[in-house]
């Protein structure tokens, strides 16, 4: 799996961090998503999918 994020689309809702805090963080100054792990292991795949599904701006793309 490969994760990419579009910071320009991000609305700083924090749903990604709530669903996968090991994979995502938010910038302190504006809350925009920061990708911590672009290629998560199989044990993190479900959390990555949950984060992408929860993102209201559809700013997270997964390539399986």
C-alpha positions as CSV (number, residue, x, y, z in Angstrom):
1,X,0.0,0.0,0.0
2,X,1.1,3.5,-0.7
3,X,-0.5,6.6,0.8
4,X,-0.4,10.1,-0.7
5,X,-2.1,13.2,0.7
6,X,-3.2,16.4,-1.0
7,X,-2.4,19.2,1.5
8,X,-4.2,21.7,-0.7
9,X,-7.5,19.8,-0.2
10,X,-7.1,19.2,3.5
11,X,-9.7,21.0,5.7
12,X,-7.9,20.2,9.0
13,X,-10.7,18.1,10.4
14,X,-8.2,15.7,12.1
15,X,-10.1,12.6,11.2
16,X,-7.0,11.0,9.7
17,X,-5.1,11.4,13.0
18,X,-8.1,10.0,15.0
19,X,-8.1,6.9,12.8
20,X,-4.4,6.4,12.3
21,X,-2.2,8.4,14.6
22,X,0.8,6.4,13.6
23,X,0.4,7.3,9.9
24,X,-0.7,10.9,10.1
25,X,-0.2,14.1,12.0
26,X,-1.3,17.7,11.7
27,X,0.8,20.9,11.3
28,X,0.8,23.0,14.4
29,X,0.3,26.3,12.7
30,X,-2.9,25.3,10.6
31,X,-3.8,21.7,11.3
32,X,-3.1,20.5,7.7
33,X,-2.4,16.8,7.4
34,X,1.2,15.6,7.4
35,X,1.9,12.1,6.2
36,X,4.3,10.2,8.5
37,X,4.4,6.8,6.8
38,X,3.9,6.8,3.0
39,X,4.2,2.9,2.8
40,X,2.5,1.4,5.8
41,X,2.8,-2.3,6.7
42,X,0.0,-4.8,6.4
43,X,-0.8,-4.3,10.1
44,X,-1.6,-0.6,9.5
45,X,-3.6,-1.0,6.3
46,X,-7.0,-1.1,8.0
47,X,-6.2,2.1,9.8
48,X,-5.1,3.8,6.6
49,X,-8.3,2.8,4.9
50,X,-10.4,4.1,7.8
51,X,-8.5,7.4,7.7
52,X,-9.0,7.8,4.0
53,X,-12.7,7.0,4.3
54,X,-13.2,9.4,7.2
55,X,-11.5,12.4,5.4
56,X,-14.3,14.9,4.6
57,X,-12.1,16.6,1.9
58,X,-11.0,13.3,0.3
59,X,-7.4,14.5,0.7
60,X,-6.0,11.0,1.3
61,X,-5.4,8.6,-1.7
62,X,-4.5,4.9,-1.2
63,X,-2.8,2.8,-3.8
64,X,-3.2,-0.9,-2.9
